[in-house]
Amino acid sequence: MDLSTLGTETRNERTAELDRMPVTELLAVMNDEDRTVVRAVRDALPQIGAAVEAITESLRRGGRLIYLGAGTSGRIGLLDAVECPPTFGTAPEQVVGVLSGGPGAFAVAVEGAEDEPARAVADLDAIGVNDRDTVVGLTASGRTPYVVGGLRHAAARGAATVSVACNRDAVVSRCAGIPIEVPTGPEVLTGSTRLKAGTAEKMVCNMLSTASMVRLGKAYGNLMVDVKAGNEKLVDRARRIVVQATGAAPGTAADALRAAGGHAKTAIVMLLAHCTAEEATRRLDKADGDTRTAIGGA
């Protein structure tokens, strides 16, 4: 597919005079264009939902969510991956970001890495991709060779595969079991897919990880009860979470958190089920980490 024919590469007629616009007008048109991204993502919700189901199943079976991408797309996947351990208490190896050119390419671009599908094969083999995993290939253009090659290899290894592209009829859509297309159209700055396309990819990644983790019981209501309290801000957040979930006084919540080793979910079960930390842990293990089930189950 000719790159120049892609929607993400065409010129945006609304911004043809971008270099002459007053700053207020320039910002207003950027804001207007960003609004179209939300609608494009909404149109893809059925496919995003199917991907959430696949990811949830992978994680339940001890598999992984693996983001695969190049450039901005790869950085977005890696960013989502590294936020999962502090937010949801996941092990670092449960949600993984694989970036063409290696981790160093997050800060400094490795030119040409995205054009080599064999790199993706080697990168996925290096982390042992298998039939319990779900691999999500992110590519704004929908044709990045690194992602196309990686998804084909992941499928051959038996992994569930998901593609995220920002153009219609994307090449990568033909390589994934669950293709997600979010056509974001021409960018404000022609071809700069870190803008609308990047925003769309970030929104989709937010949905994939957050919805999957909620399905796995890593939320109680809308509270992040598996948060890792690794700094002063998060220690305070964990205490507030326990207060909000149980109605306990702040001092009582703090005492329960100390007894629970700083784990908000355990402290919540302790207070609402009127049990010890050991019993709360047992209940959570029996309930596969689901807080509501643990509270109600003996």
C-alpha positions as CSV (number, residue, x, y, z in Angstrom):
1,M,0.0,0.0,0.0
2,D,1.4,3.4,-1.0
3,L,2.1,5.4,2.1
4,S,0.9,8.7,0.4
5,T,-2.7,7.3,0.1
6,L,-3.2,6.7,3.8
7,G,-5.5,9.0,5.6
8,T,-2.9,9.7,8.3
9,E,-0.5,10.9,5.6
10,T,-2.8,13.2,3.6
11,R,-3.0,17.0,4.1
12,N,-5.6,18.5,6.4
13,E,-7.4,21.2,4.5
14,R,-8.4,22.9,7.7
15,T,-4.8,23.5,8.6
16,A,-3.4,24.4,5.2
17,E,-2.4,27.9,6.6
18,L,-1.1,26.5,9.9
19,D,2.1,28.6,9.8
20,R,0.1,31.8,9.5
21,M,-2.5,31.1,12.2
22,P,-2.4,33.1,15.4
23,V,-1.6,30.9,18.4
24,T,-5.2,31.0,19.7
25,E,-6.6,29.8,16.4
26,L,-3.9,27.2,16.0
27,L,-4.7,25.7,19.4
28,A,-8.4,25.9,18.8
29,V,-8.1,23.9,15.5
30,M,-5.9,21.3,17.2
31,N,-8.6,21.0,20.0
32,D,-11.3,20.6,17.4
33,E,-9.4,17.9,15.5
34,D,-8.7,16.0,18.8
35,R,-12.5,15.8,19.4
36,T,-12.8,13.6,16.3
37,V,-10.5,11.0,17.9
38,V,-13.1,10.3,20.6
39,R,-15.7,9.5,18.1
40,A,-13.4,7.3,16.1
41,V,-12.5,5.3,19.2
42,R,-16.1,4.9,20.1
43,D,-16.9,3.4,16.7
44,A,-14.3,0.7,17.5
45,L,-15.6,-0.3,20.9
46,P,-17.0,-3.7,19.8
47,Q,-13.5,-4.7,18.5
48,I,-11.8,-3.2,21.6
49,G,-14.2,-5.2,23.8
50,A,-13.3,-8.4,22.0
51,A,-9.6,-7.6,22.6
52,V,-10.3,-7.1,26.3
53,E,-11.9,-10.5,26.5
54,A,-8.8,-12.1,24.9
55,I,-6.4,-10.2,27.2
56,T,-8.3,-11.1,30.3
57,E,-8.3,-14.8,29.3
58,S,-4.6,-14.7,28.7
59,L,-3.9,-13.1,32.1
60,R,-6.2,-15.6,33.9
61,R,-4.2,-18.5,32.3
62,G,-0.9,-17.0,33.5
63,G,-0.1,-15.5,30.1
64,R,0.8,-11.9,29.3
65,L,-0.4,-8.8,27.5
66,I,2.4,-7.9,25.1
67,Y,2.4,-4.6,23.3
68,L,4.5,-4.5,20.1
69,G,5.3,-1.4,18.2
70,A,7.8,1.0,16.6
71,G,8.4,4.7,17.2
72,T,5.6,6.6,18.9
73,S,3.3,3.6,18.7
74,G,5.8,1.4,20.5
75,R,6.5,4.1,23.1
76,I,2.8,4.3,23.9
77,G,2.6,0.6,24.4
78,L,5.6,0.6,26.6
79,L,4.2,3.5,28.6
80,D,1.0,1.6,29.3
81,A,2.9,-1.5,30.3
82,V,5.2,0.2,32.8
83,E,2.2,1.8,34.5
84,C,0.4,-1.5,35.2
85,P,2.6,-2.7,38.2
86,P,2.1,0.5,40.4
87,T,-1.6,0.9,39.4
88,F,-2.8,-2.7,39.5
89,G,-0.1,-4.5,41.5
90,T,0.8,-6.7,38.5
91,A,4.2,-8.4,38.2
92,P,6.5,-6.6,35.8
93,E,6.4,-9.5,33.4
94,Q,2.6,-9.7,33.1
95,V,2.3,-6.6,30.9
96,V,5.2,-6.1,28.6
97,G,6.1,-3.5,26.0
98,V,8.3,-4.6,23.1
99,L,9.7,-1.6,21.2
100,S,11.6,-1.9,17.9
101,G,15.2,-1.0,18.5
102,G,15.1,-2.1,22.1
103,P,14.4,-0.2,25.3
104,G,16.9,2.5,24.4
105,A,14.7,3.5,21.5
106,F,12.2,5.0,23.9
107,A,14.4,8.0,24.4
108,V,16.5,7.9,21.2
109,A,15.0,6.8,17.9
110,V,16.7,3.8,16.2
111,E,16.3,4.6,12.5
112,G,15.3,1.7,10.3
113,A,14.4,-0.7,13.1
114,E,10.7,-0.5,12.2
115,D,11.4,-1.8,8.7
116,E,12.7,-5.2,9.8
117,P,10.1,-7.8,10.6
118,A,12.9,-10.2,11.6
119,R,13.7,-8.0,14.5
120,A,10.2,-8.5,15.9
121,V,10.5,-12.3,15.5
122,A,13.8,-12.2,17.5
123,D,12.4,-9.8,20.1
124,L,9.3,-12.0,20.7
125,D,11.3,-15.1,20.8
126,A,13.6,-13.5,23.4
127,I,10.7,-13.1,25.8
128,G,9.3,-16.6,24.9
129,V,6.0,-15.6,23.3
130,N,3.5,-18.5,23.6
131,D,-0.1,-19.7,23.3
132,R,-1.1,-18.2,26.6
133,D,-0.2,-14.6,25.6
134,T,-2.1,-11.9,23.8
135,V,0.1,-9.7,21.5
136,V,-1.2,-6.2,20.6
137,G,0.5,-4.7,17.6
138,L,0.3,-0.9,17.5
139,T,0.9,0.9,14.2
140,A,-0.6,4.3,13.3
141,S,-0.1,3.7,9.5
142,G,-1.3,0.1,9.8
143,R,1.6,-1.2,7.7
144,T,4.8,-1.1,9.8
145,P,6.8,-4.2,8.8
146,Y,8.1,-4.7,12.4
147,V,4.5,-5.0,13.7
148,V,3.2,-7.0,10.7
149,G,6.1,-9.5,11.1
150,G,5.7,-9.7,14.8
151,L,2.0,-10.4,14.7
152,R,2.4,-13.1,12.1
153,H,5.1,-14.8,14.3
154,A,3.0,-14.5,17.4
155,A,0.0,-16.1,15.7
156,A,2.3,-18.9,14.5
157,R,3.3,-19.4,18.2
158,G,-0.4,-19.7,19.1
159,A,-0.8,-16.4,20.8
160,A,-4.0,-14.3,20.5
161,T,-3.3,-11.3,18.3
162,V,-4.7,-7.8,18.2
163,S,-3.9,-5.0,15.9
164,V,-4.5,-1.3,16.4
165,A,-4.2,0.9,13.3
166,C,-5.4,4.5,12.5
167,N,-6.3,3.8,8.9
168,R,-9.0,1.8,7.3
169,D,-8.3,-1.5,5.5
170,A,-4.9,-1.6,7.1
171,V,-2.4,-4.3,6.1
172,V,-1.9,-5.2,9.8
173,S,-5.6,-5.9,10.2
174,R,-5.1,-8.9,8.0
175,C,-2.5,-10.3,10.3
176,A,-4.5,-10.2,13.6
177,G,-7.3,-12.3,15.0
178,I,-8.9,-9.1,16.4
179,P,-8.2,-6.1,14.2
180,I,-9.0,-2.6,15.6
181,E,-9.1,0.3,13.2
182,V,-9.5,3.8,14.5
183,P,-9.3,6.0,11.4
184,T,-8.2,9.4,12.7
185,G,-7.7,11.1,9.3
186,P,-5.3,13.8,8.3
187,E,-3.1,15.3,11.1
188,V,-3.0,19.0,11.9
189,L,0.7,18.8,11.0
190,T,0.8,16.5,7.9
191,G,2.0,13.1,8.7
192,S,2.8,13.8,12.4
193,T,1.0,10.7,13.8
194,R,2.2,11.5,17.3
195,L,-0.8,13.8,17.3
196,K,-4.3,12.4,16.6
197,A,-3.2,8.9,15.8
198,G,-1.0,8.8,19.0
199,T,-3.9,10.0,21.0
200,A,-6.2,7.3,19.6
201,E,-3.6,4.6,20.3
202,K,-3.2,5.8,23.9
203,M,-6.9,5.8,24.4
204,V,-7.2,2.3,23.1
205,C,-4.3,1.1,25.3
206,N,-5.9,2.8,28.3
207,M,-9.1,0.8,27.6
208,L,-7.3,-2.5,27.0
209,S,-5.3,-2.6,30.2
210,T,-7.8,-0.9,32.5
211,A,-10.9,-2.9,31.4
212,S,-8.9,-6.2,31.6
213,M,-7.6,-5.4,35.0
214,V,-11.1,-4.5,36.3
215,R,-12.3,-7.8,34.9
216,L,-9.6,-9.6,36.9
217,G,-10.8,-8.0,40.1
218,K,-8.2,-5.4,40.5
219,A,-10.8,-2.7,41.2
220,Y,-13.5,-2.5,43.9
221,G,-16.1,-0.1,42.6
222,N,-13.8,2.4,40.9
223,L,-11.0,2.2,43.4
224,M,-7.6,0.8,42.5
225,V,-7.4,-1.6,45.4
226,D,-4.2,-3.4,44.2
227,V,-2.2,-0.2,44.1
228,K,1.4,-0.6,45.2
229,A,2.1,2.0,47.8
230,G,5.7,2.7,46.8
231,N,5.9,6.4,47.8
232,E,4.4,8.8,50.2
233,K,1.6,9.9,47.7
234,L,0.6,6.3,47.1
235,V,0.7,5.4,50.8
236,D,-1.8,8.3,51.4
237,R,-3.9,7.1,48.4
238,A,-4.0,3.6,49.7
239,R,-5.3,4.9,53.1
240,R,-7.9,7.0,51.4
241,I,-9.0,4.0,49.3
242,V,-9.6,1.9,52.4
243,V,-11.5,4.8,54.0
244,Q,-13.7,5.2,50.9
245,A,-14.3,1.5,50.4
246,T,-15.2,0.8,54.1
247,G,-16.3,4.0,55.7
248,A,-13.7,3.4,58.4
249,A,-12.0,6.3,60.2
250,P,-8.6,7.3,58.8
251,G,-6.8,5.9,61.9
252,T,-8.6,2.6,61.6
253,A,-7.8,2.4,57.9
254,A,-4.1,3.1,58.6
255,D,-4.0,0.4,61.3
256,A,-5.6,-2.2,58.9
257,L,-3.2,-1.2,56.1
258,R,-0.2,-1.8,58.4
259,A,-1.6,-5.2,59.4
260,A,-2.1,-5.9,55.7
261,G,1.4,-5.1,54.7
262,G,0.3,-1.9,52.9
263,H,-2.1,-3.8,50.6
264,A,-5.4,-1.9,50.3
265,K,-7.4,-4.8,49.1
266,T,-6.5,-7.0,52.0
267,A,-7.2,-4.2,54.5
268,I,-10.7,-3.7,52.9
269,V,-11.6,-7.3,53.2
270,M,-10.3,-7.3,56.9
271,L,-12.6,-4.4,57.8
272,L,-15.7,-5.4,55.8
273,A,-15.5,-9.1,56.6
274,H,-14.3,-8.4,60.2
275,C,-11.4,-10.8,60.0
276,T,-7.6,-10.9,60.4
277,A,-5.1,-10.1,57.7
278,E,-4.3,-13.8,57.3
279,E,-8.0,-14.7,56.9
280,A,-8.5,-11.8,54.4
281,T,-5.5,-13.1,52.4
282,R,-7.0,-16.6,52.4
283,R,-10.4,-15.3,51.2
284,L,-8.8,-13.3,48.4
285,D,-6.8,-16.3,47.3
286,K,-9.9,-18.4,47.2
287,A,-11.8,-15.7,45.3
288,D,-9.0,-15.3,42.7
289,G,-8.4,-11.8,44.0
290,D,-12.0,-10.5,43.6
291,T,-12.7,-8.2,46.6
292,R,-16.5,-8.5,46.6
293,T,-16.4,-12.3,46.5
294,A,-13.8,-12.4,49.3
295,I,-15.9,-10.1,51.5
296,G,-18.9,-12.4,51.2
297,G,-17.2,-15.7,51.2
298,A,-16.0,-17.7,54.2
